[in-house]
Amino acid sequence: MAARRIRTDRLIAVLGAAVLLLGAVVGWRLIATEGVAPWETPPQRRALQQVRERFGPTGQVRLIERGRGPVVCGYAGRRGEAETVAFVSRPNRILFADDPLVGEFRAMVDVDCPGLPVAPPARGAP
C-alpha cells in the first residue's frame, strides 16, 4: 500500500484559508464591540478609574456619553459634593475642563464629543 502524501501546495492553501477566516472572525468581533478589543478596559470603567485617580476614592462619574471611537465624555465630581467638572477620557489620557490646557480641552470636545452638554447636569449631590 502506498502511503498518501499531502501535497505542500494544498497544505499551504488550506492554512492560508484558515488564517483569512480567523482574521475575518477577529475583525467582525472588533466591529461588533464598537472597536473595543476584548482585552481592553471598557470606556466607562476606564473613565471611572481615571476620575478616581484625580479625585480619590470618592470620585464618581455623574454623566457619561460615548464619543468617537474609544473616547467617552462627561462630568465627574466627588461623592457628597455638588460641584462637577467636564472631562474627555481617551485610552491613555483624561483631560478635565479645569486643567490649564483649556484650548486643547475645547478642541477635543468639539471633535470627539460635540453633543456634550455645556452646563453640568441638573442634579444635586447624592
N, C-alpha and C positions, 0 to 999 in steps of 0.2 A: 504494500500500500504506500502510495506516495503521500507524504505529508503536505498539506495545503499551506502554501506560503502566503503571507499577507504582503501585498504589494505596497511599497513605500509611498508611491504617489496616491494611492487610495487612502492610506492611513493619514497622510498629510491633509487631504481634502476633508476627511471626517473630523479630524481635530480642528481644522480651520472653521468648519461649520459650527462646531461646539463652542469655540471661542466667540464667534459672532453672535450666537444665540445667548450665551451668558452675558455678553455686553449689552444686548438688547434688553434683557431682563433687568439688569442693574440700571440702565438708563430709564426704563419705564418706572422702576421703583423710586428713583430720584425725582422724576416728574410728578409721580403720584403723591409724594410727600412734600410738594411745593419747594423743591430744591434743597431741603434739609436732609443731609445724609443721616442714616440711622445711627451712626456713632457720634454725631454732634448733639450738643445740648439743644433742646427746643428753644426757639427765640424767647418765649415768655419766661421760661425758667432762667435762661441766661440773663435777661434783663433784671429779674429779681435778685440774682446773685450779684450783678454789678451794682444795683442800687444799695444792697446791704453792705457792699464794700465801702461805699461812700457814707451812708447814713448809720451804719452799725446794724445790730440785730433787730432793732425796731423799725428799720426801713421797710417800706411797703410800696408797691405799685398801686396807684389809685385808678389809673386809666391806662389802657394799652391798646394800640391799634397796629395792625400789620402795615408795614411799609413795603418798599420794593425789595424783592429778594429776601435775604435773611434779616433785613432791618425791621425793628419794631420801634414805635414812638409812643410817648405817653406822658403821664405825670406821676411823680413819686413824692413821698414825704415820710415823716416819722409817725408811727402809731401814737395816737393821743394828741397830735398837733394838727391844726387846720392848714398850715402853710404847705403848699406844693410847689414843685419846680418841674418844668418840662424837660424831657430827655429824648435823645436819639441813641438807640442801642444797636451797635454793629457787633459782629462776632468777636472782635478783638479790642473793642473800644466803646465807651459810652461817653456822650457829651451832654452836659446839662446847660440849660438856658442861662444860669448864673455863673458859668465858667467865664474866664477872661476872653475866650475866643467867640464873642457874640456873633461876629460876621460869619464865621465858619458854621456856627450852630444854625443860623437862619438859612444859610445856603443848603445845609444838609436837610433841614425841614422842607424847604422848597422843592428839593429834588426827590427825596426819599419818602416824605410823609406830607404831601400837600393838603391832606384833609384833616390834619391835627387841629383841634380847636385852639383858638388863640388864648382864650381865658381858661383858667383852671376849671375843672368840672365843679358844678354847684353841689358840693357835698361836704357836710361838716366832718370834723374829726370823729373817728369812731370811738 
